[in-house]
Amino acid sequence: MAPFNYAKVLMALALAVVLSPLIKQAKTSLEMIGFGRTYFNVNTTSCRQIGHGVLQGCEDIIVDPHTGLAYLACGNLAARQRWLTPGDAYDVSRETEMDRVYVMREDDTYNVIQLLEETAVGMLIPFSQSLRLHGFDIHWDPANPQHMTFMFVNHQPGHAAVSIFTYAHGANYMVHVETVATDLLHSPNNILAMSQRAFYATNDIKFDHHIMRTLSTNMRLAHGSVVYRNETGSFSVALAGIRYPNGIARYKSQIYVASCSDPSVHIYRANADNSLELQGRTIFPDSIPDNLFVDPQNGQIYATTFLKSRETHKLFHNPSLETSRIAGTRILRLTLRNDAPSFDIESLLVDSGELMPTATIAAVQRRNQIQRMLVGCVMCNFVVTCKL
C-alpha cells in the first residue's frame, strides 16, 4: 500500500477552501443570468397591452390608495437607452421630448400631467430643468390626502438629483418645489417619500464610471447604499454595504429594499437617527428583483423580477419586442410571515417575453369595482394590464 500523502491531502483541502466560495459565486451568477433556463408563460391570458407608442418607458407606477388613480413616470425610449446606464455618454440629440408623468383611470384612459415651475413674479411656466425620470414616490398630506408631493429620481447631465413637485388631485399640472443633489446621492435608483421633504433613496452602485460599474455588478460587490434626507435638507447614509439596492417601499413601520446582485428583499426598521437596521430577508434563487409595490390593503409586496439579467441588459441597449434577446419577467407576491421577519412567496405571473420583453414594476389598481395589475417597463413602448 502506498504511504499516505498528508501534503497532497492538505493541498487538496486548502484548494477546496479557496475554490468553494468562487464556485458558489459562479453558480449564483449563472442562476442570476438565467443560464440554461427555459421559461413558459403562466397566468398571462388575461393580460393585454395598452398605450402603444404613448406610454413609453414607464419604469415606475404608483397607485393612489385614496382614489385608485395610477400615476406613471414615462420617457422616450430612444433617449432612455442613451442615459439609462449611469456612466454612459449622454446623447442630447435623441432627447426630442421631455419625460412625462401620466395619470391613468381604470378604463385605460389616461392624460399627461404638465410639469410647471413658478417664476419670481408668480407665473407658472413649463419646467425648465432637464428631466430624466427613473423611480418615484408620492407623499399624501395626512390632513388632506388630495394634496400630494411627488418625488422623482432625475438623472440630470453631470449629476443625479431628486426633483420634488406639489400636486392637487384632479389638476392637469404639478408645480416644482425644489431639485436637490448631493455627493451622497451619486447613483439613485428608487425613492421612498417620508414627508413633504424627507426621503430615503437607493444608490445602486458606488461608481459612475461604466467600467467600474460593470466590474462591481459582475463581481456582486456590496457597494450600494441607502441615503436619507431629513426635514432640514441634510443627507446621511442610512445603510451601507448592500449589493445593488434597487426598489424601496414601506408598510407601516417596516421598510423593504430589493437587492439585485444578492437577489432578495430585505426587511429594515428605521432607528431614531433614521439609519436602517436589518430585520430579515427573503432570497430569490432564480430571479432578480427590480421595483417593489406594497398593497396598502394588506401589506403584500409585488416584486417584479428579471429572469435573464444578461438578456435584460442587452434589451436596455436595443429595446424591441421582436428581438431574439428575450429577457422575461416573473412577478412575485410576498406575504409577510407572522412567525419570522421573512415572506411566503407566490409566483403570480411568468412571461417568457411574448407579452413584453421584460418589466420593472407591477402595481395593483382598484377603482370603481375594477381590480387589476398594471405592469410597466423601462424599455417598452406600452404598458400591460392583467386581471387579478
C-alpha positions in Angstrom: 0.0 0.0 0.0 1.3 3.5 -0.9 2.2 5.7 2.0 -0.4 8.2 3.0 0.5 11.6 1.5 -0.5 14.2 4.0 0.9 17.1 1.9 -1.4 16.3 -1.0 -4.4 16.0 1.3 -3.6 19.3 2.9 -3.2 20.9 -0.5 -6.5 19.5 -1.7 -8.3 20.7 1.4 -6.7 24.2 1.0 -7.7 24.3 -2.6 -11.2 23.3 -1.8 -11.4 26.1 0.8 -10.2 28.6 -1.7 -12.3 27.5 -4.6 -15.6 26.8 -2.7 -16.7 30.4 -2.4 -15.7 31.1 -6.0 -17.7 28.1 -7.3 -20.6 29.2 -5.2 -20.4 32.7 -6.5 -20.1 31.4 -10.1 -23.2 29.2 -9.6 -25.2 32.1 -8.2 -24.1 34.3 -11.1 -25.2 31.7 -13.6 -28.6 31.4 -11.9 -29.0 35.2 -11.9 -28.4 35.5 -15.6 -30.8 32.6 -16.3 -28.1 30.4 -17.9 -29.6 27.3 -19.4 -33.1 28.0 -18.3 -36.3 27.9 -20.3 -39.5 29.7 -19.1 -43.1 29.2 -20.1 -45.9 31.7 -19.7 -48.0 31.4 -16.5 -51.2 33.5 -15.9 -50.8 35.8 -18.9 -54.0 35.0 -20.7 -55.9 37.9 -19.1 -53.1 40.4 -19.9 -53.2 42.9 -22.7 -51.1 45.8 -23.9 -52.3 49.4 -23.8 -51.0 52.9 -24.7 -48.9 51.8 -27.6 -46.4 54.5 -28.7 -47.5 56.9 -26.0 -46.8 55.1 -22.7 -43.2 54.6 -23.4 -40.5 53.7 -20.9 -42.9 53.7 -17.9 -40.3 52.5 -15.3 -42.4 53.1 -12.2 -46.1 53.2 -11.3 -47.7 54.4 -8.1 -51.4 53.9 -7.3 -53.2 56.4 -5.1 -54.8 54.3 -2.3 -57.5 57.0 -1.8 -58.7 57.3 -5.4 -57.4 54.3 -7.2 -55.8 56.5 -9.9 -52.5 55.3 -11.2 -49.5 57.6 -11.8 -46.8 56.6 -14.3 -43.3 58.1 -14.8 -42.5 57.5 -18.5 -40.0 58.6 -21.1 -38.9 58.3 -24.7 -37.1 55.0 -25.5 -34.6 56.4 -27.9 -33.3 58.9 -25.3 -33.5 56.4 -22.4 -31.2 53.8 -23.9 -28.6 56.6 -24.1 -28.7 57.6 -20.4 -30.3 54.7 -18.5 -27.0 53.1 -17.5 -25.1 55.7 -15.4 -21.6 56.3 -16.8 -22.8 56.0 -20.4 -22.4 59.1 -22.6 -25.4 61.4 -22.8 -26.8 61.8 -26.4 -28.8 65.0 -26.2 -29.7 64.9 -29.9 -32.0 61.9 -29.2 -33.9 63.8 -26.5 -36.7 65.2 -28.7 -39.2 65.5 -25.9 -39.1 65.7 -22.1 -40.1 62.7 -20.0 -43.7 62.7 -18.9 -46.0 61.9 -16.0 -49.4 60.3 -16.7 -52.5 59.6 -14.7 -54.5 56.6 -15.7 -58.0 55.5 -14.8 -59.4 52.0 -14.6 -60.9 52.2 -18.1 -57.5 52.5 -19.8 -58.0 56.3 -20.4 -55.1 58.5 -19.4 -53.7 62.0 -19.7 -50.5 63.8 -19.2 -49.8 65.9 -16.1 -47.9 69.0 -17.0 -44.7 69.8 -15.0 -44.5 73.5 -14.3 -42.4 75.9 -12.2 -43.2 79.3 -10.7 -41.4 82.4 -11.7 -40.3 85.2 -9.3 -43.4 87.1 -10.2 -45.7 84.1 -9.6 -46.3 83.0 -13.2 -46.4 79.3 -14.0 -44.2 78.2 -16.9 -43.0 74.8 -18.2 -40.4 73.1 -16.0 -37.1 74.4 -17.4 -34.6 71.8 -16.0 -33.6 68.5 -17.6 -35.9 65.7 -16.7 -34.9 62.1 -17.0 -37.3 60.1 -14.8 -36.4 56.9 -13.0 -38.1 55.7 -9.8 -40.5 58.0 -8.0 -42.8 58.1 -4.9 -45.7 60.1 -3.6 -46.4 61.5 -0.1 -50.0 62.2 0.7 -50.7 65.1 3.2 -52.2 63.3 6.3 -54.6 66.2 6.9 -55.7 66.3 3.2 -54.8 63.4 1.0 -55.8 65.3 -2.1 -52.6 67.4 -1.6 -49.7 65.3 -2.8 -45.9 65.6 -3.0 -44.2 63.8 -5.9 -40.5 63.0 -5.6 -38.7 61.9 -8.8 -35.3 60.4 -9.3 -34.0 62.7 -12.0 -30.8 61.8 -13.9 -29.7 65.2 -15.0 -26.5 65.6 -17.1 -23.5 65.8 -14.9 -25.2 64.7 -11.7 -28.1 62.8 -10.3 -30.9 64.6 -8.4 -34.3 64.3 -6.8 -36.9 66.7 -8.2 -39.9 67.5 -5.9 -43.3 68.8 -7.1 -46.6 69.5 -5.4 -49.9 68.3 -6.9 -53.6 68.7 -6.2 -55.9 65.8 -7.0 -57.7 66.4 -10.3 -55.4 69.1 -11.6 -53.7 68.7 -15.0 -50.4 70.1 -13.7 -47.9 69.9 -10.8 -45.6 72.7 -9.6 -41.9 72.3 -8.9 -40.8 72.9 -5.4 -37.1 72.1 -5.4 -34.4 69.9 -7.0 -31.8 68.5 -4.6 -28.4 67.0 -5.3 -25.5 65.9 -3.1 -22.4 63.7 -3.4 -24.2 61.2 -1.3 -26.9 60.9 -3.9 -24.4 59.6 -6.6 -26.4 56.8 -8.3 -30.0 57.0 -7.2 -32.4 54.3 -8.5 -35.6 54.5 -6.4 -37.0 56.7 -3.7 -39.3 56.4 -0.6 -41.1 59.6 0.4 -41.4 60.0 4.1 -42.8 63.5 4.2 -43.0 66.6 2.0 -39.2 67.0 2.3 -37.8 63.8 3.8 -37.0 60.7 1.8 -34.9 57.6 1.5 -33.2 56.8 -1.8 -31.2 53.8 -3.0 -27.8 54.2 -4.6 -27.4 51.0 -6.7 -23.7 51.3 -7.4 -20.8 53.2 -5.8 -19.2 54.1 -9.1 -20.4 56.2 -12.0 -17.7 55.1 -14.5 -19.0 52.5 -16.9 -16.1 50.0 -16.5 -16.1 50.2 -12.7 -19.9 49.8 -12.6 -19.7 46.7 -14.8 -16.9 45.1 -12.6 -18.8 45.9 -9.4 -22.0 44.4 -10.7 -20.5 41.3 -12.2 -18.5 40.6 -9.1 -21.6 41.2 -6.9 -19.7 43.6 -4.7 -21.6 45.2 -1.8 -21.0 48.8 -3.0 -24.6 50.0 -2.8 -26.2 52.2 -0.2 -29.4 53.9 1.0 -29.3 57.6 1.9 -31.7 59.6 4.0 -32.7 63.3 3.6 -34.2 64.9 6.7 -36.7 67.7 7.1 -34.0 70.3 7.1 -32.4 69.1 3.9 -29.4 67.3 5.4 -28.3 64.0 4.0 -26.8 61.0 5.7 -26.0 57.4 4.9 -28.8 55.2 6.3 -27.4 51.9 5.1 -24.1 50.9 3.5 -22.7 47.7 2.2 -25.7 46.3 0.3 -25.4 44.6 -3.1 -27.1 46.8 -5.8 -30.1 48.1 -3.9 -33.0 48.9 -6.3 -36.7 49.2 -5.4 -37.6 50.6 -1.9 -41.0 50.6 -0.3 -42.7 50.5 3.1 -45.6 49.2 5.0 -46.4 50.6 8.4 -43.0 50.7 10.4 -41.1 48.3 8.0 -39.0 49.4 5.1 -38.3 47.0 2.2 -35.3 47.1 -0.1 -34.8 44.9 -3.2 -31.2 43.8 -3.8 -30.3 42.8 -7.4 -26.9 41.3 -7.0 -27.9 39.4 -3.9 -31.4 38.6 -5.3 -33.6 39.2 -2.3 -35.9 41.6 -0.5 -34.5 42.9 2.8 -36.7 44.0 5.8 -35.5 47.0 7.7 -36.6 49.1 10.7 -35.8 52.8 10.9 -33.9 53.8 14.0 -34.2 57.1 15.9 -31.3 58.5 13.8 -33.0 57.3 10.6 -30.4 54.6 9.9 -31.8 51.3 8.8 -31.5 48.2 10.9 -31.8 44.8 9.2 -34.6 42.6 10.5 -34.6 39.8 7.9 -34.6 39.0 4.2 -36.1 36.6 1.7 -33.8 35.2 -1.1 -35.0 34.6 -4.7 -32.9 31.7 -6.1 -33.6 32.3 -9.8 -34.8 35.9 -10.5 -33.6 39.4 -9.8 -36.0 41.9 -8.2 -36.4 45.5 -9.5 -39.2 47.7 -8.2 -41.5 46.9 -5.3 -45.1 47.8 -4.9 -46.8 47.4 -1.5 -50.6 46.7 -1.5 -51.9 49.2 1.1 -54.9 47.0 1.9 -52.9 44.0 3.2 -49.2 44.8 3.1 -48.4 42.2 0.4 -45.4 43.1 -1.8 -45.5 42.7 -5.6 -41.9 42.2 -6.7 -41.2 42.5 -10.4 -38.2 40.4 -11.3 -35.9 39.7 -14.2 -35.5 36.1 -15.4 -32.4 36.5 -17.6 -30.3 39.5 -16.5 -27.9 39.3 -19.4 -30.7 39.5 -21.9 -32.2 42.3 -19.9 -29.0 44.3 -20.2 -29.0 43.7 -24.0 -32.6 44.8 -24.2 -31.9 48.0 -22.4 -29.5 48.9 -25.2 -31.6 47.6 -28.0 -35.3 47.8 -27.0 -37.5 45.7 -29.3 -40.3 43.2 -28.7 -39.2 41.4 -31.8 -35.6 40.9 -30.7 -34.3 37.4 -30.0 -32.9 38.8 -26.8 -35.8 37.9 -24.7 -35.3 38.6 -21.0 -38.6 37.5 -19.5 -40.4 38.5 -16.3 -41.7 36.9 -13.1 -44.0 38.8 -10.8 -43.9 37.6 -7.2 -46.3 38.3 -4.4 -44.8 38.3 -1.0 -46.8 37.9 2.2 -45.1 38.7 5.5 -45.0 35.8 7.8 -46.3 36.0 11.4 -43.6 33.8 12.9 -40.5 35.5 11.5 -39.3 38.6 9.6 -39.5 36.9 6.2 -42.0 36.2 3.5 -44.1 33.5 1.9 -43.5 33.7 -1.8 -46.1 33.1 -4.5 -45.3 33.2 -8.2 -48.1 35.3 -9.6 -47.2 35.6 -13.3 -44.4 34.4 -15.6 -43.9 35.9 -19.0 -41.2 34.4 -21.3 -41.0 37.6 -23.3 -44.1 37.2 -25.5 -46.2 39.7 -23.6 -43.4 42.2 -23.0 -39.6 41.8 -23.2 -39.2 42.5 -19.5 -40.9 44.5 -16.8 -39.8 46.8 -13.9 -42.9 47.4 -11.9 -46.3 45.7 -11.2 -48.9 47.8 -9.3 -52.4 46.9 -8.1 -55.1 49.3 -9.1 -58.6 49.1 -7.5 -61.2 51.6 -8.7 -65.0 51.5 -9.3 -65.2 47.7 -8.8 -62.3 47.1 -11.1 -59.3 45.3 -9.7 -56.2 44.8 -11.9 -52.5 44.8 -12.1 -50.6 47.4 -14.2 -47.2 46.4 -15.4 -44.6 48.9 -16.6 -41.3 48.5 -18.3 -38.4 51.0 -18.6 -37.8 49.9 -22.2 -41.2 49.1 -23.7 -43.5 51.4 -25.7 -46.6 50.3 -23.9 -48.0 49.3 -20.5 -49.6 45.9 -19.7 -52.7 45.3 -17.7 -53.7 42.0 -16.2 -56.8 40.9 -14.3 -56.4 40.0 -10.7 
